[in-house]
Amino acid sequence: MLAGKRILLIIGGGIAAYKALDLIRRLREQGATVSPVLTRAAEEFVTPLSVAALAGQIVHRHLFDLTAEAEMGHIELSRSADLIVVAPATAHLMARMAGGQADDLATTLLLATDTPVLIAPAMNVRMWNHPATQRNLAQLRADGIRVAGPDEGQMACGEFGPGRLAEVPQIIAAMTAALGDGPLAGKHVIVTSGPTHEPIDPVRYIANRSSGAQGTAVARALAGLGARVSFVTGPAQVPPPDGVEVTQVETAREMRDAVMSALPADAVICAAAVADWHVINATQTKIKKDGQGRLPHFDFAENPDILAEISASGPTRPPLVVGFAAETDDVLAHATAKRLRKGCDWIVANDVSPATGIMGGTENAVTLITADGAETWPRLPKDEVGERLAARIAQALTG
């Protein structure tokens, strides 16, 4: 998918700079040409020699390079690339980009180009959460710059939270999406994700333990294959992926309306854990104890069946509809019956009983049920499950 593409890689000066070496290696494995640019701070973490050896190209380091600038080298570098990638993008580098500064080779390249730009931020969690960084991020997004990550996890400094450089496969997926390349280019896929919250009163609601991690992984993988992804998410614990069109909802009825508004589509992937019922007599004020031990009375009604409605035959039915079945017993039997009852093409079934640790966890063990039978996959990280499913979807949509 990246074969023949020319990537200008700007390596910023952070501890995560070492991951740029793996990024270069993997990009070249896919047939891309990588022209590396090192900031002065980046040279404190990786050497020009190691970068040049992996890239097979000269490392560009200085703005005032007499040989290169005799031919306006910074202009040529920025305009000969198909995509400019900044990884890691430090808080300092992001601030200079947002302010339009051009005081070294990296920032001059970024200002002197109309080539698409993708940044992969990496910094301390408090730096990432600082209002100045978030303000700069908003400005960069408004300028049309794509963003991959950051991830959440353990930092080199010992703190935990958002700010880790996105993993290399995630960056490559974002690059593929930015280039509009891949087998799903020109295809529109709707993905639902996360739980729904059904209000009882302004404070309380009915929910479930879905984190939204699996739906997010599927959407990210589909975008990485070139699809235009409409991502409809409930109040999930994980942030939406980059490179997708996000619609945030709270209730099942809001999710249904958002999905219908996003049609038509080439495929709909219903990965959300949608509540089956909502409270008809939800109150506008907080319910209080009455002091007599009497329990409140709630009347319930079924929520709209999004999967069944999408699967019904008609002019707006997508060529491929995929549902998910989270079960705690008789998984295959229940999931197989669900596929037939709903009318969808595929069901992705998994066992979410507490002992598995799957619901809300980082791994998944699924069985893909189609008209041809059941295919059980090994237990894998949810990102890998998303990639596998996205590959199967691409195969189904492109023949």
Helices and strands as residue ranges (DSSP letters): E 6-11, G 15-18, H 19-29, E 33-38, G 42-44, H 48-55, H 66-69, H 73-80, E 83-89, H 91-98, H 105-111, E 117-121, H 125-129, H 131-142, E 146-147, E 151-154, E 160-164, H 168-178, E 188-193, E 198-199, E 205-206, H 213-224, E 228-233, E 245-248, H 252-262, E 267-270, E 277-279, E 300-302, H 306-311, E 320-327, H 331-342, E 346-351, G 354-356, E 363-364, E 366-370, E 373-376, E 380-381, H 382-398
